[in-house]
Amino acid sequence: MKRNSSISEDNEFTFTPLVVLELAKDTHRETIEWLIQRIEGRKHLGGAHFNIRPLDDQVENSKVYLVGASWRRLLLGAEALGFVKEYQDGSMRAFTYQNKEDYKYFSDDDNDFLTMAERQFIIKRELENLRAVNETTVPGHPQVKLYPGKSIIRRLQTSGILIQLYPLHDGAELKKLSFIWYGRLKLAFQPLDDIQKYFGQNIALYFAFLEYFTIALFPMAVIGVPYYLFAWEDYDKYIVFATFNLLWSTIVLEVWKRWCAKLSYSWGTLTMKREFEEPRPGFHGKLGLNPATGRKEPTYPTYKRQMRIYLISMPFVCLSLYTCLCVMMVYFRLEKWASTYNEEVQSAFSTALLFFPSVLYVVVIEIMNRIYRYAAEYLTSWENHRLESSYQNHLIVKVLVFNFTNCFASLFYIAFVLQDMKLLRQNLAALLITSQILNQFVESLLPYWLQKRRNRKVKQKLRISSVKKELPLTDQIKLEGDMDTYLGTFDDYLELFQQFGYVSLFSCVYPLAAILAVLNNVAEVYSDALKMCRVFKRPFSEPAADMGVWMLAFEIMGVISVMTNCALIGLSPQVKGLFQENNIELVLLVVGIEHILLALKFILAFAISDIPSDIHNKLARLEFESIEALKQKQMKEADESLAKEQEQEHEEKKRSR
Amino acid sequence: MKRNSSISEDNEFTFTPLVVLELAKDTHRETIEWLIQRIEGRKHLGGAHFNIRPLDDQVENSKVYLVGASWRRLLLGAEALGFVKEYQDGSMRAFTYQNKEDYKYFSDDDNDFLTMAERQFIIKRELENLRAVNETTVPGHPQVKLYPGKSIIRRLQTSGILIQLYPLHDGAELKKLSFIWYGRLKLAFQPLDDIQKYFGQNIALYFAFLEYFTIALFPMAVIGVPYYLFAWEDYDKYIVFATFNLLWSTIVLEVWKRWCAKLSYSWGTLTMKREFEEPRPGFHGKLGLNPATGRKEPTYPTYKRQMRIYLISMPFVCLSLYTCLCVMMVYFRLEKWASTYNEEVQSAFSTALLFFPSVLYVVVIEIMNRIYRYAAEYLTSWENHRLESSYQNHLIVKVLVFNFTNCFASLFYIAFVLQDMKLLRQNLAALLITSQILNQFVESLLPYWLQKRRNRKVKQKLRISSVKKELPLTDQIKLEGDMDTYLGTFDDYLELFQQFGYVSLFSCVYPLAAILAVLNNVAEVYSDALKMCRVFKRPFSEPAADMGVWMLAFEIMGVISVMTNCALIGLSPQVKGLFQENNIELVLLVVGIEHILLALKFILAFAISDIPSDIHNKLARLEFESIEALKQKQMKEADESLAKEQEQEHEEKKRSR
């Protein structure tokens, strides 16, 4: 089969593969035929009306199929999923097939109107919406149960028949994108629109935030330099720096909301109607009726879930936090023991031993984070949430609370129990720098190197000369199918969250943190881009209008950092010296300043509106138009009905005369 | 003209007056004819298609007209304004004239489907939406300018031609309502649904909140009793009481949101689509184009408004607050002077003089509140806000900040500067009791008595025997036209807000406050009901789904009360005694507890969802149905278009063979 990179409308016979469907080797013939029939079937018969072809040259251990669709089918899918596109007049409107000619970049000969990511998303979403009609089991696999309304693809996935479903990379596009993204070593903004087109809004928003955050750190970094260089330790200068930082971080987060609204408006996700959320794949329970949809679906009583959350998960999280604190205490004991030992013995060994507790502690923290992450995922999935969003929120809360404690507990202990600012600065620097280097290495460089080696092996096996750049489709699929799957932006946001903590929680003690963060983030842009383009399977694009619950996490971190910074200033020896005779006054002053800063923060957050006024106007215009259209329609109907009524009256009057 | 209390559909000749339109005596004949023509004109000609009749027996000093509408016209208006009504299946759906028969209580012979308040609201809203088409001045009054798109009624109002526009009372209904509401002296819940039907959702929600708040105060009142009786002053008991109060007030506010959602769902306002907000009547500026509607309307640059707010209004508010504090300081000086004088002289006069400063201060506070209120209204209207909602929010913020300072500053001073808990308790009790009595008197009883006297005079003048209960329409209008206008729920909510402050800010010092508040609120229900039914002109109903910005005000008061209560406990002599040797620890402990309580408060507010799950399900069902309906429509269109396409292909293939 020849790969055809252009899609011509209406012609069902030029087939462009968009999505790969990989079935298990032992899948029954009957199952495959049934699945193909359902995928190709007409919509009103419960099909998806896509095209599906087997891969000519089969891959070992699985059966690979390629799914594509006609241009017309894709446009109809775009309408059904509520895609928002730029209209002739520059406004963003929900796409409708009937008025397709009225959209700005629409052309029937050119498939750029829907990006490849969008086309792949349409296929994924509509495949997931293929539902069992009368089938009670999967044909050919009687042990795999179905019920009317159950998503076929999801059942095939959970039963292991469908191994994976992933979108294909587009070699030429990817090359172009990676060149302008990270290929040139030149200071420039990221090509956000291109990233959005290739990877979807969700991932593009992450990179937009990474870039925005880095730029926003600049003023903090610049102001931090003189503090570091001249070792300014006056109390008034510290207060100025901390106050600036706190207000700055509030403004930064608020302005991000505006920038985010601007981006997601231009990408069409701000006004895109939310889809009706289906139960997540892992959700199980007694078969019942969904009160909203009236469809059969598993139901699970809320009180049982609440019991699992409050009686098992919450105690587990608390216990984990307690373990964290215990480990931390052990670390401080070890640290003390090592320093006493060193003082007593003063040998080369004992000096080396001084580093042992820190290294051990960092390693243990990392291991605990990973173990806990698995436990949290297991527990959250065991809590049996009906919706993916609810699952995600519970997982994020669990992981964030633990990560926060694990990473920052020792710093809090040093700052507020030991009250040793010098040690705090050392530890902060050590943690920040090692975590950044570790992350860059574990997250991007190591996988990149592994992937490169694997590619080389596969290519050698396929006996492809590395000179020939454009791979044949079969080989491309063999390569991509083996790549790791990108698990979403969770870890990337988590990393930024931790960094935000290091920068803001103790900003007045270590002004250099912002500079280190800026440097790291510049590198992060490159390594993350490399990771997206070279290491992972292409991910399905996901429409997103904002950062979701991460925004809240960053805001809460901002509030906590107001408290820590105020407390730190109060604890600093210079300030303590000023209030020598009256400690109470000092504490009250610090608490007072903290409350004022918090109030200022909330007022600022309230006063800066989340949507820029020009986008607000555009949204208002759309709203007004839809109301007016409805009124016009009603007025017409009303006038018609009144005319009829008056005729009747007229006749009645005539008769009565 | 005989008043006809039943409306028969389609018959334009039985006229039921709903709304009264009172024009100035000197209104030009031409103006009246033009106005009548516009009100009666067909919709597509820019008219409102209502019926309007002059009052036969004219009232002195004005020309009175009565506006009504046919049943069909009212139903069409209900659809245009997006009224939500109960459907056959028990769900709440936007009313459509076409499917009118499918709504639960619909009957063409019975006008109960639309309450009288709803019918009057339709007339008011559609009259306000009468817009100038080509007129540049009001015919007959060339000095009154118009421009295309300007609301005619609003211009007539601002130019003084239209004196007032108000809905008529319905004697029989009002009698029924007032009997079940406050006529029987019996402990029962208020007839909220009936209040909603007669006065609209806005006012019904206020009474619902008043009732809910009173019931919610019960547990606090009950727990407060033993503290008062046994004079418990142990520090642990106080902490228990304060903690209970703080968490209780959080839960109360969160549960109110759920109860409010339940009410507004059943009243149809929760799912009612917001109307497009028009500029408020007083808004002026250069004529320009509205970016959203494309209509001509006055425009006023935002920066000018911001300058007025930040350069004039804000300094004025700050100055007023400063004046407040100065007056308070004068009061404390006077108080001190009086007590020294009394100690020195010890005569009857000097003892009487002891009360003089408090009485003077209360009177001055009251006077300042009133003067400031006028100033705030003047300033906010001078700020020239485009939208009524924005005007209201700025006014509420101004008034709340000042009222809060004025009412509570002296208490804060006593609590935290003088640290005299006994004096605090005395002053709190005095302020709470006098303000409640004053409010009851000034707000309801005095106006009621005045109104009764006025009624008697008017009736005497009209020589109506007071035995005959049902007044003729002309006399009714003469009576109602003279009644005061109800200015909205602002003052009522403000009163509750102050009360909430007295109860919660210093709850651990004066546990009896809750009991007094409960007693006051029970009386308040009766006096407010009396006020609504007997003292004021009937107000136009106003759709509302919640308390709006007042909710935020109550929540902020809750946060402040956490701080004050923690501080009070820290200041109490018992607690101070415990930490005799180490004051710092005490302060840190108090601050720690405060932060934990605040965190708990936010977590609670976050964990309790604002909408009960059954209403959530109903909303989800509606959303799902509308999405499905859209999809069905699209699928049909898609299948049709695909069928056509395949035919074409088939033909092409045939041809190519």
Interface residues (C-beta under 8 A of the other chain):
Chain A: D10 E12 R42 K43 H44 H49 R72 R73 L76 E79 A80 Y97 Q98 K273 E275 F276 P291 A292 T293 G294 T302 M563 N583 I584 V587 L588 V591 H595 S613 N617 A620 R621 E623 F624 I627 K631 Q634 M635 E637 A638 D639 S641 L642 E645 Q648 E649
Chain B: D10 E12 R42 K43 H44 H49 R72 R73 L76 E79 A80 Y97 Q98 K273 E275 F276 P291 A292 T293 G294 T302 M563 N583 I584 V587 L588 V591 H595 S613 N617 A620 R621 E623 F624 I627 K631 Q634 M635 E637 A638 D639 S641 L642 E645 Q648 E649
